[in-house]
Amino acid sequence: MKSYLRLGEFKALSFDLDDTLYDNAPYIRRAEAEQLAFLHRQFPATRVWQLSDWHNLKHRLLAQEPGLAQDTTKARRALLTQGLLSLGYSEAQARRGAAEGLACFLAHRSDFSVPAGVIRFLQRLGQRYPLIGITNGNVDPQRIGLGQVLQFVLQPGEGLRMKPHGDMFALACERLAIAPRELLHIGDSYAADVQGARRGGCQVAWLNPAYARNEPKPPTAGQLPQLEIASLDCLLSLLD
């Protein structure tokens, strides 16, 4: 554990989900593969496209409509719609295919369970502090088993911008009826979690290494976290 800034008192804990509480990469890969297979079956013209073609279109769409970057689900629906239109399907067909393709993706995207050890860890923490989730992703927290240990989970969309914007942190503190400095956020992303929490006036513990990355040194740009922890278990020793 490394300390960069003095850790003040806090009354609640928030957790990032993807790559903080579980390894998200295999579930995203599987969901994208299932969505692509669905499109190839139901909309045969899509067989000329592979995942790389969809990813390229996504980059172009986000460049044209930067606001889509603040809502993962809305962005995917727009991507599917535009892709089907580009491949010659009618507007009605594209809207239907986008809705069905999105449903396929979301069904597989949340088709897993958070490891039992992580659930037990959260249950222990939950005996002492209110626990919530703050994520940029669109996983279904109920389906993956977090509904039993987190009071609520905030996700972008409907006017709430993604981390590193502070929107979700502000709403979380409002719902918890605490001051921003009284929330300790735990997340794996220096860019999203650390900067988002600090911009929101909250404290933050940076999980490094995490499932998806290992950043041995803090990047030079941006605000520092209060703490850098090598595993979630470090929180237990900290709180003890």
CYANA upper distance limits for C-alpha pairs under 8 A (distance plus 0.5 A):
  1 MET  CA    227 LEU  CA      7.52
  1 MET  CA    228 GLU  CA      6.20
  1 MET  CA    229 ILE  CA      5.17
  1 MET  CA    230 ALA  CA      6.88
  1 MET  CA    234 CYS  CA      7.65
  2 LYS  CA    227 LEU  CA      6.13
  2 LYS  CA    228 GLU  CA      5.52
  2 LYS  CA    229 ILE  CA      7.08
  3 SER  CA    226 GLN  CA      6.53
  3 SER  CA    227 LEU  CA      5.11
  3 SER  CA    228 GLU  CA      6.98
  4 TYR  CA    224 LEU  CA      7.20
  4 TYR  CA    225 PRO  CA      6.93
  4 TYR  CA    226 GLN  CA      5.76
  4 TYR  CA    227 LEU  CA      6.34
  4 TYR  CA    228 GLU  CA      8.26
  5 LEU  CA    224 LEU  CA      8.02
  5 LEU  CA    225 PRO  CA      7.32
  5 LEU  CA    226 GLN  CA      4.91
  5 LEU  CA    227 LEU  CA      7.48
  6 ARG  CA    226 GLN  CA      6.69
  7 LEU  CA    203 GLN  CA      7.90
  7 LEU  CA    226 GLN  CA      6.28
  7 LEU  CA    227 LEU  CA      8.14
  8 GLY  CA    181 ARG  CA      8.27
  8 GLY  CA    182 GLU  CA      8.39
  8 GLY  CA    203 GLN  CA      8.42
  9 GLU  CA    182 GLU  CA      6.92
 10 PHE  CA    181 ARG  CA      7.46
 10 PHE  CA    182 GLU  CA      4.50
 10 PHE  CA    183 LEU  CA      5.99
 10 PHE  CA    184 LEU  CA      6.75
 11 LYS  CA    129 TYR  CA      6.98
 11 LYS  CA    130 PRO  CA      8.00
 11 LYS  CA    178 ILE  CA      7.98
 11 LYS  CA    182 GLU  CA      5.78
 11 LYS  CA    183 LEU  CA      6.66
 11 LYS  CA    184 LEU  CA      8.41
 12 ALA  CA    129 TYR  CA      5.76
 12 ALA  CA    130 PRO  CA      5.48
 12 ALA  CA    131 LEU  CA      6.66
 12 ALA  CA    182 GLU  CA      7.20
 12 ALA  CA    183 LEU  CA      5.63
 12 ALA  CA    184 LEU  CA      6.90
 13 LEU  CA    129 TYR  CA      7.18
 13 LEU  CA    130 PRO  CA      6.84
 13 LEU  CA    131 LEU  CA      5.53
 13 LEU  CA    132 ILE  CA      6.99
 13 LEU  CA    183 LEU  CA      6.27
 13 LEU  CA    184 LEU  CA      5.42
 13 LEU  CA    185 HIS  CA      6.25
 13 LEU  CA    186 ILE  CA      8.01
 14 SER  CA    131 LEU  CA      6.21
 14 SER  CA    132 ILE  CA      5.21
 14 SER  CA    133 GLY  CA      5.73
 14 SER  CA    134 ILE  CA      6.93
 14 SER  CA    183 LEU  CA      7.55
 14 SER  CA    184 LEU  CA      6.75
 14 SER  CA    185 HIS  CA      5.08
 14 SER  CA    186 ILE  CA      6.70
 15 PHE  CA     20 THR  CA      8.09
 15 PHE  CA     21 LEU  CA      8.45
 15 PHE  CA    131 LEU  CA      8.15
 15 PHE  CA    132 ILE  CA      6.84
 15 PHE  CA    133 GLY  CA      5.24
 15 PHE  CA    134 ILE  CA      6.43
 15 PHE  CA    135 THR  CA      8.30
 15 PHE  CA    185 HIS  CA      6.25
 15 PHE  CA    186 ILE  CA      5.39
 15 PHE  CA    187 GLY  CA      6.54
 16 ASP  CA     20 THR  CA      6.45
 16 ASP  CA     21 LEU  CA      7.86
 16 ASP  CA    133 GLY  CA      6.31
 16 ASP  CA    134 ILE  CA      5.69
 16 ASP  CA    135 THR  CA      5.61
 16 ASP  CA    185 HIS  CA      8.17
 16 ASP  CA    186 ILE  CA      6.76
 16 ASP  CA    187 GLY  CA      5.38
 16 ASP  CA    188 ASP  CA      7.92
 16 ASP  CA    193 ASP  CA      7.86
 17 LEU  CA     21 LEU  CA      5.83
 17 LEU  CA     22 TYR  CA      7.66
 17 LEU  CA    133 GLY  CA      7.20
 17 LEU  CA    134 ILE  CA      7.67
 17 LEU  CA    135 THR  CA      6.30
 17 LEU  CA    187 GLY  CA      8.25
 18 ASP  CA     22 TYR  CA      6.66
 18 ASP  CA     23 ASP  CA      7.23
 18 ASP  CA     24 ASN  CA      5.78
 18 ASP  CA    135 THR  CA      7.82
 18 ASP  CA    137 GLY  CA      7.66
 19 ASP  CA     23 ASP  CA      5.30
 19 ASP  CA     24 ASN  CA      5.87
 19 ASP  CA     25 ALA  CA      8.32
 19 ASP  CA    188 ASP  CA      7.16
 19 ASP  CA    210 ALA  CA      6.89
 19 ASP  CA    211 TYR  CA      5.65
 19 ASP  CA    212 ALA  CA      6.44
 20 THR  CA    186 ILE  CA      8.43
 20 THR  CA    187 GLY  CA      6.28
 20 THR  CA    188 ASP  CA      6.02
 20 THR  CA    207 LEU  CA      7.69
 20 THR  CA    210 ALA  CA      6.79
 20 THR  CA    211 TYR  CA      7.34
 21 LEU  CA    114 VAL  CA      7.71
 21 LEU  CA    118 VAL  CA      7.24
 22 TYR  CA    114 VAL  CA      6.77
 22 TYR  CA    115 PRO  CA      7.64
 22 TYR  CA    211 TYR  CA      7.59
 23 ASP  CA    211 TYR  CA      5.81
 23 ASP  CA    212 ALA  CA      7.43
 24 ASN  CA     28 ILE  CA      6.93
 24 ASN  CA    211 TYR  CA      8.45
 24 ASN  CA    212 ALA  CA      8.44
 25 ALA  CA     29 ARG  CA      6.74
 25 ALA  CA    212 ALA  CA      7.96
 26 PRO  CA     30 ARG  CA      6.62
 27 TYR  CA     31 ALA  CA      6.58
 27 TYR  CA    108 HIS  CA      7.95
 27 TYR  CA    109 ARG  CA      6.25
 27 TYR  CA    110 SER  CA      8.10
 27 TYR  CA    111 ASP  CA      8.26
 27 TYR  CA    112 PHE  CA      8.25
 28 ILE  CA     32 GLU  CA      6.59
 28 ILE  CA    109 ARG  CA      6.47
 29 ARG  CA     33 ALA  CA      6.64
 30 ARG  CA     34 GLU  CA      6.62
 30 ARG  CA    108 HIS  CA      7.59
 30 ARG  CA    109 ARG  CA      7.99
 31 ALA  CA     35 GLN  CA      6.60
 31 ALA  CA    104 CYS  CA      8.25
 31 ALA  CA    105 PHE  CA      5.59
 31 ALA  CA    106 LEU  CA      7.82
 31 ALA  CA    107 ALA  CA      8.36
 31 ALA  CA    108 HIS  CA      5.39
 31 ALA  CA    109 ARG  CA      5.54
 32 GLU  CA     36 LEU  CA      6.61
 32 GLU  CA     51 LEU  CA      8.31
 32 GLU  CA    105 PHE  CA      6.91
 33 ALA  CA     37 ALA  CA      6.68
 34 GLU  CA     38 PHE  CA      6.62
 34 GLU  CA    104 CYS  CA      7.71
 34 GLU  CA    105 PHE  CA      7.37
 34 GLU  CA    108 HIS  CA      7.86
 35 GLN  CA     39 LEU  CA      6.75
 35 GLN  CA    101 GLY  CA      6.39
 35 GLN  CA    102 LEU  CA      8.14
 35 GLN  CA    104 CYS  CA      6.31
 35 GLN  CA    105 PHE  CA      5.80
 36 LEU  CA     40 HIS  CA      6.68
 36 LEU  CA     50 GLN  CA      8.13
 36 LEU  CA     51 LEU  CA      7.82
 37 ALA  CA     41 ARG  CA      6.75
 38 PHE  CA     42 GLN  CA      6.60
 38 PHE  CA    101 GLY  CA      7.45
 38 PHE  CA    104 CYS  CA      8.03
 39 LEU  CA     43 PHE  CA      5.74
 39 LEU  CA     44 PRO  CA      7.67
 39 LEU  CA     46 THR  CA      6.88
 39 LEU  CA     47 ARG  CA      8.36
 39 LEU  CA     97 GLY  CA      8.29
 39 LEU  CA    101 GLY  CA      7.31
 40 HIS  CA     44 PRO  CA      5.60
 40 HIS  CA     45 ALA  CA      7.87
 40 HIS  CA     46 THR  CA      6.06
 40 HIS  CA     47 ARG  CA      5.67
 43 PHE  CA     47 ARG  CA      8.45
 43 PHE  CA     97 GLY  CA      8.35
 45 ALA  CA     87 LEU  CA      6.88
 45 ALA  CA     88 GLY  CA      8.42
 46 THR  CA     84 LEU  CA      7.98
 46 THR  CA     87 LEU  CA      7.37
 49 TRP  CA     53 ASP  CA      6.13
 49 TRP  CA     54 TRP  CA      7.72
 50 GLN  CA     54 TRP  CA      7.28
 51 LEU  CA     55 HIS  CA      6.64
 52 SER  CA     56 ASN  CA      6.62
 53 ASP  CA     57 LEU  CA      6.77
 54 TRP  CA     58 LYS  CA      6.66
 54 TRP  CA     79 LEU  CA      8.12
 54 TRP  CA     83 GLY  CA      7.85
 55 HIS  CA     59 HIS  CA      6.90
 56 ASN  CA     60 ARG  CA      6.99
 57 LEU  CA     61 LEU  CA      6.65
 57 LEU  CA     79 LEU  CA      7.64
 57 LEU  CA     83 GLY  CA      7.90
 58 LYS  CA     62 LEU  CA      6.66
 58 LYS  CA     79 LEU  CA      6.51
 59 HIS  CA     63 ALA  CA      6.72
 60 ARG  CA     64 GLN  CA      6.78
 61 LEU  CA     65 GLU  CA      6.40
 61 LEU  CA     66 PRO  CA      8.38
 61 LEU  CA     79 LEU  CA      7.77
 62 LEU  CA     66 PRO  CA      5.41
 62 LEU  CA     67 GLY  CA      8.03
 62 LEU  CA     68 LEU  CA      6.70
 62 LEU  CA     69 ALA  CA      6.85
 66 PRO  CA     70 GLN  CA      8.48
 67 GLY  CA     71 ASP  CA      8.31
 68 LEU  CA     72 THR  CA      7.91
 68 LEU  CA     74 LYS  CA      7.13
 68 LEU  CA     75 ALA  CA      5.59
 69 ALA  CA     75 ALA  CA      7.14
 69 ALA  CA    162 MET  CA      8.47
 70 GLN  CA    156 PRO  CA      6.87
 70 GLN  CA    157 GLY  CA      7.07
 70 GLN  CA    160 LEU  CA      8.10
 70 GLN  CA    161 ARG  CA      5.57
 70 GLN  CA    162 MET  CA      5.74
 71 ASP  CA     75 ALA  CA      6.55
 71 ASP  CA    156 PRO  CA      5.97
 71 ASP  CA    157 GLY  CA      5.26
 71 ASP  CA    161 ARG  CA      7.78
 71 ASP  CA    162 MET  CA      7.80
 72 THR  CA     76 ARG  CA      6.83
 72 THR  CA    136 ASN  CA      8.01
 72 THR  CA    137 GLY  CA      7.02
 72 THR  CA    138 ASN  CA      7.08
 72 THR  CA    156 PRO  CA      7.89
 72 THR  CA    157 GLY  CA      8.21
 73 THR  CA     77 ARG  CA      6.79
 73 THR  CA    102 LEU  CA      8.46
 73 THR  CA    138 ASN  CA      7.13
 74 LYS  CA     78 ALA  CA      6.69
 74 LYS  CA    157 GLY  CA      8.36
 75 ALA  CA     79 LEU  CA      6.59
 76 ARG  CA     80 LEU  CA      6.71
 76 ARG  CA    102 LEU  CA      7.52
 77 ARG  CA     81 THR  CA      6.67
 77 ARG  CA     98 ALA  CA      6.04
 77 ARG  CA     99 ALA  CA      7.36
 77 ARG  CA    102 LEU  CA      6.76
 78 ALA  CA     82 GLN  CA      6.55
 78 ALA  CA     98 ALA  CA      8.11
 79 LEU  CA     83 GLY  CA      6.48
 80 LEU  CA     84 LEU  CA      6.66
 80 LEU  CA     94 ALA  CA      7.97
 80 LEU  CA     97 GLY  CA      7.86
 80 LEU  CA     98 ALA  CA      5.39
 80 LEU  CA    101 GLY  CA      7.82
 80 LEU  CA    102 LEU  CA      8.34
 81 THR  CA     85 LEU  CA      6.73
 81 THR  CA     94 ALA  CA      5.50
 81 THR  CA     95 ARG  CA      6.30
 81 THR  CA     97 GLY  CA      7.72
 81 THR  CA     98 ALA  CA      5.66
 82 GLN  CA     86 SER  CA      6.54
 82 GLN  CA     94 ALA  CA      7.99
 83 GLY  CA     87 LEU  CA      6.82
 84 LEU  CA     88 GLY  CA      7.08
 84 LEU  CA     89 TYR  CA      6.07
 84 LEU  CA     93 GLN  CA      8.38
 84 LEU  CA     94 ALA  CA      5.71
 84 LEU  CA     97 GLY  CA      8.04
 84 LEU  CA     98 ALA  CA      8.43
 85 LEU  CA     89 TYR  CA      5.54
 85 LEU  CA     90 SER  CA      6.83
 85 LEU  CA     91 GLU  CA      7.10
 85 LEU  CA     94 ALA  CA      6.40
 89 TYR  CA     93 GLN  CA      6.36
 89 TYR  CA     94 ALA  CA      6.47
 90 SER  CA     94 ALA  CA      6.47
 91 GLU  CA     95 ARG  CA      6.61
 92 ALA  CA     96 ARG  CA      6.71
 93 GLN  CA     97 GLY  CA      6.43
 94 ALA  CA     98 ALA  CA      6.42
 95 ARG  CA     99 ALA  CA      6.75
 96 ARG  CA    100 GLU  CA      6.71
 97 GLY  CA    101 GLY  CA      6.24
 98 ALA  CA    102 LEU  CA      6.38
 99 ALA  CA    103 ALA  CA      6.70
100 GLU  CA    104 CYS  CA      6.71
101 GLY  CA    105 PHE  CA      6.74
102 LEU  CA    106 LEU  CA      6.63
103 ALA  CA    107 ALA  CA      6.56
104 CYS  CA    108 HIS  CA      7.01
105 PHE  CA    109 ARG  CA      6.31
106 LEU  CA    110 SER  CA      6.87
106 LEU  CA    138 ASN  CA      8.38
106 LEU  CA    139 VAL  CA      7.92
107 ALA  CA    111 ASP  CA      6.91
109 ARG  CA    139 VAL  CA      6.96
110 SER  CA    139 VAL  CA      5.99
110 SER  CA    140 ASP  CA      6.27
110 SER  CA    141 PRO  CA      8.50
110 SER  CA    143 ARG  CA      6.89
110 SER  CA    144 ILE  CA      6.74
111 ASP  CA    143 ARG  CA      7.84
111 ASP  CA    144 ILE  CA      7.60
112 PHE  CA    143 ARG  CA      8.19
112 PHE  CA    144 ILE  CA      6.15
113 SER  CA    143 ARG  CA      7.93
113 SER  CA    144 ILE  CA      4.84
113 SER  CA    145 GLY  CA      6.40
114 VAL  CA    118 VAL  CA      7.32
114 VAL  CA    119 ILE  CA      7.44
114 VAL  CA    144 ILE  CA      6.22
114 VAL  CA    145 GLY  CA      6.65
114 VAL  CA    146 LEU  CA      7.89
115 PRO  CA    119 ILE  CA      7.08
116 ALA  CA    120 ARG  CA      6.75
117 GLY  CA    121 PHE  CA      6.65
118 VAL  CA    122 LEU  CA      6.69
119 ILE  CA    123 GLN  CA      6.63
119 ILE  CA    145 GLY  CA      8.39
119 ILE  CA    146 LEU  CA      7.99
119 ILE  CA    149 VAL  CA      7.63
120 ARG  CA    124 ARG  CA      6.80
121 PHE  CA    125 LEU  CA      6.96
121 PHE  CA    233 ASP  CA      8.33
122 LEU  CA    126 GLY  CA      6.37
122 LEU  CA    131 LEU  CA      8.41
122 LEU  CA    149 VAL  CA      6.81
123 GLN  CA    127 GLN  CA      7.03
123 GLN  CA    149 VAL  CA      6.53
124 ARG  CA    128 ARG  CA      8.03
125 LEU  CA    129 TYR  CA      6.69
125 LEU  CA    131 LEU  CA      8.26
125 LEU  CA    236 LEU  CA      8.14
126 GLY  CA    130 PRO  CA      6.35
126 GLY  CA    131 LEU  CA      6.55
126 GLY  CA    149 VAL  CA      7.48
130 PRO  CA    150 LEU  CA      8.27
130 PRO  CA    151 GLN  CA      7.55
131 LEU  CA    149 VAL  CA      7.69
131 LEU  CA    150 LEU  CA      5.61
131 LEU  CA    151 GLN  CA      6.50
131 LEU  CA    152 PHE  CA      8.44
132 ILE  CA    150 LEU  CA      5.28
132 ILE  CA    151 GLN  CA      5.87
132 ILE  CA    152 PHE  CA      5.74
132 ILE  CA    153 VAL  CA      6.20
133 GLY  CA    150 LEU  CA      7.11
133 GLY  CA    152 PHE  CA      6.87
133 GLY  CA    153 VAL  CA      4.76
133 GLY  CA    154 LEU  CA      6.61
134 ILE  CA    153 VAL  CA      6.24
134 ILE  CA    154 LEU  CA      5.40
134 ILE  CA    155 GLN  CA      6.81
134 ILE  CA    168 MET  CA      7.34
134 ILE  CA    169 PHE  CA      8.09
135 THR  CA    153 VAL  CA      7.98
135 THR  CA    154 LEU  CA      6.87
135 THR  CA    155 GLN  CA      5.88
135 THR  CA    156 PRO  CA      8.07
135 THR  CA    162 MET  CA      8.48
135 THR  CA    163 LYS  CA      8.31
136 ASN  CA    155 GLN  CA      6.25
136 ASN  CA    156 PRO  CA      6.46
136 ASN  CA    162 MET  CA      6.02
136 ASN  CA    163 LYS  CA      6.97
137 GLY  CA    155 GLN  CA      7.14
137 GLY  CA    156 PRO  CA      8.15
138 ASN  CA    155 GLN  CA      7.33
140 ASP  CA    144 ILE  CA      7.12
141 PRO  CA    145 GLY  CA      6.86
141 PRO  CA    146 LEU  CA      5.64
141 PRO  CA    147 GLY  CA      6.39
141 PRO  CA    153 VAL  CA      7.77
142 GLN  CA    146 LEU  CA      6.17
142 GLN  CA    147 GLY  CA      5.09
142 GLN  CA    148 GLN  CA      8.30
143 ARG  CA    147 GLY  CA      8.35
145 GLY  CA    149 VAL  CA      8.49
146 LEU  CA    150 LEU  CA      6.37
147 GLY  CA    151 GLN  CA      7.67
147 GLY  CA    152 PHE  CA      7.96
154 LEU  CA    168 MET  CA      6.94
154 LEU  CA    172 ALA  CA      8.01
155 GLN  CA    160 LEU  CA      8.11
155 GLN  CA    162 MET  CA      8.22
155 GLN  CA    168 MET  CA      7.97
156 PRO  CA    160 LEU  CA      5.44
156 PRO  CA    161 ARG  CA      5.83
156 PRO  CA    162 MET  CA      5.82
156 PRO  CA    168 MET  CA      8.04
157 GLY  CA    161 ARG  CA      6.99
160 LEU  CA    167 ASP  CA      6.29
160 LEU  CA    168 MET  CA      6.92
161 ARG  CA    165 HIS  CA      6.60
161 ARG  CA    166 GLY  CA      8.29
161 ARG  CA    167 ASP  CA      6.47
161 ARG  CA    168 MET  CA      7.73
162 MET  CA    166 GLY  CA      8.49
162 MET  CA    167 ASP  CA      8.06
162 MET  CA    168 MET  CA      8.06
163 LYS  CA    167 ASP  CA      8.24
163 LYS  CA    168 MET  CA      8.04
163 LYS  CA    192 ALA  CA      5.46
163 LYS  CA    193 ASP  CA      7.04
163 LYS  CA    195 GLN  CA      8.33
163 LYS  CA    196 GLY  CA      5.58
164 PRO  CA    191 ALA  CA      7.21
164 PRO  CA    192 ALA  CA      4.89
164 PRO  CA    193 ASP  CA      6.94
164 PRO  CA    194 VAL  CA      8.26
164 PRO  CA    195 GLN  CA      5.97
164 PRO  CA    196 GLY  CA      4.11
164 PRO  CA    197 ALA  CA      7.86
164 PRO  CA    199 ARG  CA      7.98
165 HIS  CA    196 GLY  CA      5.87
165 HIS  CA    199 ARG  CA      7.57
165 HIS  CA    200 GLY  CA      8.10
166 GLY  CA    170 ALA  CA      6.73
166 GLY  CA    196 GLY  CA      5.82
166 GLY  CA    197 ALA  CA      7.12
166 GLY  CA    199 ARG  CA      6.17
166 GLY  CA    200 GLY  CA      4.91
167 ASP  CA    171 LEU  CA      6.84
167 ASP  CA    200 GLY  CA      7.85
168 MET  CA    172 ALA  CA      6.47
169 PHE  CA    173 CYS  CA      6.75
169 PHE  CA    180 PRO  CA      8.04
169 PHE  CA    196 GLY  CA      8.24
169 PHE  CA    197 ALA  CA      7.12
169 PHE  CA    200 GLY  CA      6.20
169 PHE  CA    202 CYS  CA      8.03
170 ALA  CA    174 GLU  CA      6.74
170 ALA  CA    180 PRO  CA      7.49
170 ALA  CA    200 GLY  CA      6.72
171 LEU  CA    175 ARG  CA      6.66
172 ALA  CA    176 LEU  CA      6.60
173 CYS  CA    177 ALA  CA      6.28
173 CYS  CA    178 ILE  CA      5.74
173 CYS  CA    179 ALA  CA      6.69
173 CYS  CA    180 PRO  CA      6.30
173 CYS  CA    183 LEU  CA      7.65
174 GLU  CA    178 ILE  CA      7.07
174 GLU  CA    179 ALA  CA      8.39
178 ILE  CA    182 GLU  CA      6.68
178 ILE  CA    183 LEU  CA      8.00
179 ALA  CA    183 LEU  CA      7.86
180 PRO  CA    200 GLY  CA      7.31
180 PRO  CA    201 GLY  CA      5.74
180 PRO  CA    202 CYS  CA      5.32
180 PRO  CA    203 GLN  CA      8.43
181 ARG  CA    201 GLY  CA      6.26
181 ARG  CA    202 CYS  CA      5.03
181 ARG  CA    203 GLN  CA      6.46
182 GLU  CA    202 CYS  CA      7.30
182 GLU  CA    203 GLN  CA      7.93
183 LEU  CA    202 CYS  CA      6.00
183 LEU  CA    203 GLN  CA      6.62
184 LEU  CA    202 CYS  CA      6.80
184 LEU  CA    203 GLN  CA      5.21
184 LEU  CA    204 VAL  CA      5.72
184 LEU  CA    205 ALA  CA      7.61
185 HIS  CA    193 ASP  CA      8.17
185 HIS  CA    197 ALA  CA      7.15
185 HIS  CA    202 CYS  CA      7.67
185 HIS  CA    203 GLN  CA      6.67
185 HIS  CA    204 VAL  CA      5.06
185 HIS  CA    205 ALA  CA      6.66
186 ILE  CA    193 ASP  CA      7.94
186 ILE  CA    204 VAL  CA      6.30
186 ILE  CA    205 ALA  CA      5.37
186 ILE  CA    206 TRP  CA      6.48
186 ILE  CA    207 LEU  CA      7.20
187 GLY  CA    193 ASP  CA      5.86
187 GLY  CA    194 VAL  CA      7.75
187 GLY  CA    204 VAL  CA      8.29
187 GLY  CA    205 ALA  CA      7.30
187 GLY  CA    206 TRP  CA      6.01
187 GLY  CA    207 LEU  CA      6.08
188 ASP  CA    193 ASP  CA      7.25
188 ASP  CA    206 TRP  CA      6.26
188 ASP  CA    207 LEU  CA      5.11
188 ASP  CA    208 ASN  CA      6.67
188 ASP  CA    209 PRO  CA      8.03
188 ASP  CA    210 ALA  CA      6.30
189 SER  CA    193 ASP  CA      5.62
189 SER  CA    194 VAL  CA      7.13
189 SER  CA    206 TRP  CA      7.77
189 SER  CA    207 LEU  CA      8.22
190 TYR  CA    194 VAL  CA      5.38
190 TYR  CA    195 GLN  CA      7.07
190 TYR  CA    206 TRP  CA      7.36
190 TYR  CA    218 PRO  CA      8.18
190 TYR  CA    219 PRO  CA      8.34
191 ALA  CA    195 GLN  CA      6.08
191 ALA  CA    196 GLY  CA      8.09
191 ALA  CA    222 GLY  CA      8.33
192 ALA  CA    196 GLY  CA      5.97
193 ASP  CA    197 ALA  CA      6.40
193 ASP  CA    204 VAL  CA      8.27
193 ASP  CA    206 TRP  CA      8.10
194 VAL  CA    198 ARG  CA      6.64
194 VAL  CA    204 VAL  CA      6.62
194 VAL  CA    205 ALA  CA      8.09
194 VAL  CA    206 TRP  CA      6.97
194 VAL  CA    223 GLN  CA      7.90
194 VAL  CA    224 LEU  CA      7.69
194 VAL  CA    225 PRO  CA      6.37
195 GLN  CA    199 ARG  CA      6.45
195 GLN  CA    222 GLY  CA      7.10
195 GLN  CA    223 GLN  CA      6.69
195 GLN  CA    224 LEU  CA      8.42
196 GLY  CA    200 GLY  CA      6.63
197 ALA  CA    201 GLY  CA      6.85
197 ALA  CA    202 CYS  CA      5.55
197 ALA  CA    203 GLN  CA      6.90
197 ALA  CA    204 VAL  CA      6.72
198 ARG  CA    202 CYS  CA      5.88
198 ARG  CA    203 GLN  CA      6.88
198 ARG  CA    204 VAL  CA      7.63
198 ARG  CA    223 GLN  CA      7.44
198 ARG  CA    225 PRO  CA      7.99
203 GLN  CA    225 PRO  CA      7.67
203 GLN  CA    226 GLN  CA      6.83
204 VAL  CA    225 PRO  CA      5.87
204 VAL  CA    226 GLN  CA      6.15
204 VAL  CA    227 LEU  CA      7.21
205 ALA  CA    225 PRO  CA      6.53
205 ALA  CA    226 GLN  CA      6.52
205 ALA  CA    227 LEU  CA      5.12
205 ALA  CA    228 GLU  CA      6.04
205 ALA  CA    229 ILE  CA      7.10
206 TRP  CA    225 PRO  CA      6.85
206 TRP  CA    227 LEU  CA      6.63
206 TRP  CA    228 GLU  CA      5.13
206 TRP  CA    229 ILE  CA      6.53
207 LEU  CA    228 GLU  CA      6.54
207 LEU  CA    229 ILE  CA      5.55
207 LEU  CA    230 ALA  CA      6.37
207 LEU  CA    231 SER  CA      6.93
207 LEU  CA    232 LEU  CA      7.80
208 ASN  CA    213 ARG  CA      8.15
208 ASN  CA    214 ASN  CA      6.47
208 ASN  CA    215 GLU  CA      6.95
208 ASN  CA    216 PRO  CA      7.96
208 ASN  CA    228 GLU  CA      7.03
208 ASN  CA    229 ILE  CA      6.50
208 ASN  CA    230 ALA  CA      5.69
208 ASN  CA    231 SER  CA      7.90
209 PRO  CA    213 ARG  CA      6.59
209 PRO  CA    214 ASN  CA      4.86
209 PRO  CA    215 GLU  CA      7.01
209 PRO  CA    216 PRO  CA      8.08
209 PRO  CA    230 ALA  CA      6.23
209 PRO  CA    231 SER  CA      8.02
210 ALA  CA    214 ASN  CA      6.86
210 ALA  CA    230 ALA  CA      8.19
210 ALA  CA    231 SER  CA      8.15
218 PRO  CA    224 LEU  CA      8.18
229 ILE  CA    234 CYS  CA      6.81
229 ILE  CA    235 LEU  CA      8.43
230 ALA  CA    234 CYS  CA      7.60
231 SER  CA    235 LEU  CA      8.45
232 LEU  CA    236 LEU  CA      8.23
233 ASP  CA    237 SER  CA      7.55
234 CYS  CA    238 LEU  CA      6.67
235 LEU  CA    239 LEU  CA      6.55
236 LEU  CA    240 ASP  CA      6.56
